[in-house]
Amino acid sequence: MAEIRRDTIRVSLVGDEIVVAGLQRLISAEEDLELLDHGDGRADVCDADVVVVSIDEPSGEPAVRGLAENEACAVLVLSALDDDALAARVLAAGASGYVLRDSGATAVVNAIRAVATGSVLVPRRLAGRGALALTLDDPAEDRGAAERIEQTLAVLSDRERDVVRLVADGRSNGEIAQALHLSESTVKTHLSNSYAKLEISGRVALALLITDMHRGA
């Protein structure tokens, strides 16, 4: 999704009414978050920058897939289920992040801000070594994983590898552009080329690809 370029982030809520009520109070207290009217109307979801969906069933990915069809918004899953398999499925279905409900108010609010800027939030255990904070060039920590990653990224140019490493570190396009002294449009071009060469669809797919390599899949 495109990075947000305004002072406020528009947020829509989907799911259990009790959870939604708590989120409404939480989001309303934040000056940079704008809560859209909660309801079943698709218009609210389509107008949102971030859709927070509460999922408490192992089969929640179809709902995420439907919401993720709107590429203009990011989908953040909030769940009571500490389930790596569910997290992987909803991320593969198009969610930009998976946060446990007991993570705390600050973590939830920060997650909304993060996915709004294009970051992907992967559960710590699923990512293997932190939510996308993967060190791709540290073979001493996991030589096998590092070798698998390097072999996979060998199809990329040096600049594409630089960009992909920063994406894997959870950086937004704007942050990558600043770090590499590039324009955001150039960063997007490098990402598009990298995704095509790696035969993946985007940031989430990249996260899952690197996770699989860390696990030796």
N, C-alpha and C positions, 0 to 999 in steps of 0.2 A: 504494500500500500504506500501511497505518497506520504511524505513527512508533513506534519501539521505546521502551518505557517501563520497561525493567529495566536492571540493572547490566551485563549481558552480552548480546552479540549472538550468536545461534546461527547457525553457518555450516555448510552442507553443500557437498560438493565432487563435481563430476561431470566425467568426461572421462578423458584420458590418464593412465595410472597413474604415469608418471614425473613428470608435472607435478603430479598430485595429491599425490604423496609430498613434493615440495618445498613445496607449500602447507600440508600438514599440519604440517611443522616450523615454518613461518613463523607460522601461526595459533596453534599451541600455545604459542608464546613470548609471546603477547599476553594480558594479564590480562582485558581486556574482551571477548575473543572466545572463544566456546565452540564447539569443533569437534565436530560430531555424527559418529557412526560412518559411515565412508565405505562405500559399497556401492551395489548397484543397487536397494535397497529404496525404494519410493516414500514410505514413512513418514518416513524421514530427511529427504527433500526437503520433505515437507509440514510437518514440524515446524520447519523452518529459518526464520530471519528473512531470511537472505541465502543464495542458492544461487550459488556460483561455478562456472561451466561453462567448461571449456577447449575452444576451437574452433579447429581448424587446417585446416578445409575451407571453401571458398567457399560451400558449400551448408548452412551450419550453422543457418540460421534456423528450420527445422522443430523442431529440438530445443529451441530457445529458446522458441518459441511454446507447446510443450507444457508446459514448466516455468512459463511466465508465466501459465498458466491458474489457478495457485494465487495469488490476489490478496493473500494474507497475507504473501507473501515477495517480496523483490526479487531479480532475476536480474542478476548481474554477469558479463559475458563477458570472459574472459582469452584473448587470442589472440596468436600469433606473426605474424599477417598484418596488415601495415600497409596495410589495404585500406579506403578510405572507403566504397566501395559495400557491402561486407560489413557494415561498422559501421552504415550507414544501414538495411540490411535487418534486422539483429538488433534494432536499437532500435525499428524499426517493428513487429517481431514481439513486442515486449513487454519487452525487456531494459531495465534501468535504467541500464546503463553499459557501456562498451566500453573496456578497458584493454589496452595492449600488454604482452606478457609481459616484454619487456626494460625496462619502465618502472622496475623496481627494487622491492625489498621494501617500502619505506616507502610508495611510491605505491599498491601493491596493497592494503596494509592500510588506508590512508586511504580508498581507493575503497570498500572493504567498509563502513567506518564511514559514509561519505557516503550510499551508496544505502540503508543501513539507516534513515537519518533522512529519507528521501524525496527526496533530491537526485537529479538526473540528470546523468550524466557523458558528455559528447559529445566525441569526439576533436577536438583543436584545429583541424585544418584543416577538419573537417566543420562545426564551429560557425562557422568563418570568422574569428572574433577571440577565440578562447579558449573553453574548455569551459563554455558557457552564460554566460560573463562578457561578455555582449553589452550595449553601451551603446545603449539604445533611443532616447535623446533627444540624440544628438550628430550632427546632420546635417553638420557640417564634415568628419567622418571619412568618411562615405559618405552623401551627401545622397540619392541614389536609394534606397538601402536604408531610410534613416530615413523617407522619404516613404511608401514601400510599407508599412512597419510601422505608421506612424501612421494611414494609411487603413484598414488592416485592424482596428486596435484601436479605431477610431472607433465601432464598434457597442457598445463596453463603457461602463459608467458610469465616472466618475472613480476611484472606489474600486476597481473591478474592474481598471482599468488599472494602478493602483498595485500591486495584488496580483500581476498577471501580470508586471509588470516585475521584481518581486523573485523570482518563480519563474524567470524567464529568467536571473536572476543566480545561480541555483543555490541559493537559500535554501530551507530546510525550512519546513513550515507553522508550526512553533514559532517560528522566527526571524522569519518574516513577521509573525506575531501580535505579537511583541515590538516589531518595528520600527514597526508601524502602530498599536500600542496597541489591538489587537483580541483577541478570544478565538479560539482555534484553530477552534472550531466555525463562527465567523463567516468566518474565512479559507476554510474548506472550502466554505462556502456560496457565497462569491464565486467560488471556483475552479470549482465545478460550474456556476454560471450563465455564467461566462466560456467554459468549454469548450463549453457548449451553443450559445452565440451564435456562437462561432468554428467550430462544427461539427467539433470535434476530441475525442479520447478522453482526453487527460491530459497529464502533464508532458512525456513523450517526444514526443508529437505536437506539442506547443507548440514544443519545441526544433527539430523538423524543419521546422515551419511557418516559424519565424523564420529558420532556415538557408536555406530556399528563397527567402525574401524578400531576404536578403542577396545571394543569387546571382542575383536577378532572375528566378527561375522563375515 
